[in-house]
Amino acid sequence: MDMDDIKQMAVKLAMLIDSFERRGEHVEQIVSQAAQSMMQAAKTSETVAERTTNQALQDFRQAAVMQLGDGLREPIERVDRTLRTSMQSLHAATHALEQQQLDANRVRKRDAWKVFIASTLASLVMLGGGIYTIVKAREESVNAHWASSVDAAIKAGRLVPCAGDGICVYAGNQWMRLDSMEAPREAARKKK
């Protein structure tokens, strides 16, 4: 795996994380809007139903009392109980909807943490790729410096092919075969 592959993987990972973040934000916005709409609709329905029920009960009671007297009191009370039971069911449904919205918010927060962790891991991978690039660039720089020193020695006439196989170098006022000398890098390493 070379540096271009690492860079491509880092770019793809960054694009994937960005896509997750955009999707998460979009889902969060949709869930929030839906929850708000549902809450508003539930509260509006509850308010309208309560007003309508109360008004209907009052109108019904007044009409029944005026028209029929005491003979219909029991059926009216049954209708009143039925309407009150319906109101309690509507209150329970509103409470259940509020609980669902709270659950959705918890899920949204959990998903936000997942995106944060993925972003952190991607950052660490990109940091590792950057460190790898720096180390490789330094090695290439040392190799390039060494190659330029060899080129300079060839141009100065101090490094030439020997008779037969090998390379000769002019050092200490005499020509020497490099294959009979210790390599300069190995000598430098032994001194350390």
N, C-alpha and C positions, 0 to 999 in steps of 0.2 A: 504494500500500500504506500503510494508516494504522496507527496504534498498536495498535488492537485486533487487526488481522491479524497483526502482529508478535508480540503477546502470545500469540495462539492458536497461531502457528507454534512459538513457544518452548515452550509447554505441550505441544504434540504431540511436539516433538523430545525434550523431557524424558521424556515417557511412553514414547516409542520406545526411548530409551537405557535407561530403567528396565526395560523389557521385555527388551532385549538382555542387560542385566546379570542379570536373574532367570533367563532362559533359559541364559545361560552358566554361572551357578552351578548350575542344575539339571543341565545336561549334565555339568558337571565332577563333581558328586556321583554321578551315575549311572555315569559312566566309572570313577571311582575305586572305587565299590562293586563294579562288575563286574570290574574288574581285580583287586581284592583277593579277590573270590570265586573268580575263575579261578586266581589264584596259590595260594590256600589249597587249592582242589580239586586242582590239579596236584601240590602238595607232598604232600598227603594220599595221592593216588593213587601217587605215586612211593614214598612210605614204605611203604604197604601192599603195593605190588607187589614192592618189594625184600625186605621181610620174608617175604612169601608165597613168592617165588621161592627165597630162601635156605633157608627151611624145607622147601619142596618138594624142592629139590635134596638137602638132607641126608637127608630121609626116603627119597627115592627111592634114593639111594646106599646107605644102610643096608639097605633092603629088598632091593635088587638084589644086594648083596654077600652078604647072608645067604641068599637064596633061590637065586640062580643062579651065584654064584661069578664067576670071571674071564671067562666066555664072553660076558657082556653089557657088559663095560667100554667097548668102542668105542661102542655105541649110547647108553650113558649119557653119555659125553663129548660126543657130538653134541647130545644134549638140553641138556646143560650149556652148550655154546657157543650154541645157539639162544636159551636163556633169557638169557644174558649179552648177546647182541646186542639182544634185546628191551629189556633194561634200559638199554643205551646209547641206543636210540631214544627211550625215555621221558625220559632225561636231556636229549637234544637238543630234544625237544618242550617241556620245561620251560624250557630256555634261550630258545627262540624266543618263548614266552609272556612271559617277563620282558622281552625286547627289545620286544615289542609294547606292553607297559605303558609302557616308557620313551618310545617313540614317541608314545603317546597323551598322556603328560605334556607333551611338547614342543608338541604341537598345542594343548593346553589353555592353555599359557603364551602361545603366539602369539595365540590368540583373546582372551586377557585384555588384551593390548596393543591390539588393535583396539577393544575396548570403552573402554579408557582414552582412546585418541585420539578416538573419537566423543564421549565425555563432554567432553573438552577443547574440541573444536570447538563443541559445543552451548553450553558456557559462554561461549565467545567471541561466539557469535551473541546470546546473552542479554545479554551485556555491551554489545554494539553497540546492541541494542534499548533498553537502559536509558539509554545516552548519548543516543540519538535522542529518547527521551521527555523527558529533562531539557532538551535544547535547545529542543524544541517547547514545553514548558511555560514556559520562560523567555520565548520570543517571545510567547506568549499573555499572559503576565503584563505585558509591556511594552505590548502592544496594549490590555489591559484598563486599565492605568494611564492611557494616552493617552485612551481613551474616557471614563474617569471625569473626567479634566481637562476634556474637552469638555463633558460633562454639567454639571459644576460651573460652567463659564463661561456656559452657557445659563441655568442657574438664577439666576446672579448678574446676568443681564441684560447681559452683556458680549459675547454672541454671539447674533446675530439674523439672520433672512433679510433681504436687501437688496431694494430695489425692483427688479423684473425678476429676472434670474437672479443667483445668487451669495449669499455670506454676508458679513455685516459684523461687525466686531469693534470694541469700544470700547477704544482704546489711546492713551495719551499725551493724555488729555483731548479726544479727538476720535474720531469714527466713521470706520473705514476699510474698504474692500472687500478681502476676502482674495484675490480673484482678481487684484488689482493688486499684492499683496505677495508676497514670496518665502515659500514654505511654511516654517514654523518648523523642521521636521525637516531640510530641505535647508540652511537657514542654519546649524543646529547642526553639520551634517556638514562644511560648508565651513570652519568655524572650526577644526576638528580638522585 
